Amino acid sequence: MAYRDYLGGLEPGLLRRIDETQSEIDWVRTASGSDLLNLATDQLGLKELVGVADKMTAEQLGNLPHESLRELFQSYCQPGTGTADVLADQVQLCRAFNNPRQVTETIAGCFSGCI
C-alpha cells in the first residue's frame, strides 16, 4: 500500500503540497549532479558549468558542505566576486526546495515587519 492510500481524508491543498513534496524528493533522487547544477546556474542567470558535476548524483552534490561546493566552483568563477559562494548557496537551496526564490521571498515577507 502506498503512502497516498493513507492520506485520503486530508484537506485537498495539504494533499497537493504533500504530492508536490514527494515529486521534489523523487526528482532529487533521480537527477544527476549536472541537472542540479544546471538548475542552480539557470536560476542565477549564470552560464552552464559543463563537466563540473558529471560524476555525481544530485543528492551527492547537494549534500556537500557549503565550503566544499564553494571550492568546487571557485576555479569556474571570476575571482573576488563571491559568485562561487552564491552558487554554492543556490545549489543547496535547489537541493532542498523546488522553488527556492518563492521560499526565500515568503520567509523574507514574514520578517519584513520585524526589522
Phi, psi and omega in degrees: 000132181280157180305326184298329181296337182268357188250009186303331183274001182283157176301136185304322179296318178293318178298319178298317180293323176298317178297319178297317179297317178297321178297319178297317179297316179299320179298312182298323180291333185253346184282156176274166174299324178295322177300314180294315179296319178297322177298314181295314181294322179297316181294333178269354182075027179261160177288153180295139177259094185286132174085354185290321185236025184298331184264012182240157169271168177298321178297315180298313180296312182293338180269356177295145175299152182308315182298321179293320177296315179301315179297321179299321184270343188309314185286349179262353184247152179295128181301144176080005184262340184081004182298322180298320177295315180297318179294320176300316177301314184293322177299315180293323177294318179293331177292324185270328187226141177294324182229080183302323181300316180297319180296313181293323177294320178297315180294316178299321178297324179295327184260356185298327179279348183270344186260000000 
